[in-house]
Amino acid sequence: MFVALAKKRRPYIDTFLFIYIVKDFLQATNM
């Protein structure tokens, strides 16, 4: 729901959030 709303207003926010989540997940996996 929130992602769809953010995507409507700013398309690049969805990509930024995706990259941020993946980076955070990789860091957690490495630790």
N, C-alpha and C positions, 0 to 999 in steps of 0.2 A: 504494500500500500504506500508506504513512505517512499520507496524507491521509484515507484511509478510517478508520484507527485514531483519528486526531485528531478526525474528524467524529463518531465514535461517542462519544467522551468529552466533547468540547466543540464543539458545532455552529458556534459563531461563529468558531472558529479558521480554518476553511476560507475563510470570507468575508474575514477579516482578511488571510490569506496572499494571497488573490487580489488584493485591493486593493493590498497592499504590492508584489507583483510587477508589477502594471500601472503603479503609480506609478514604480517603479524603471525599468521599460522606457521610460516616457515621458521620464524625465529623461535616460536614455542617448540617446534619439533626439534630444532637443533639443540635447544637447552635440555 
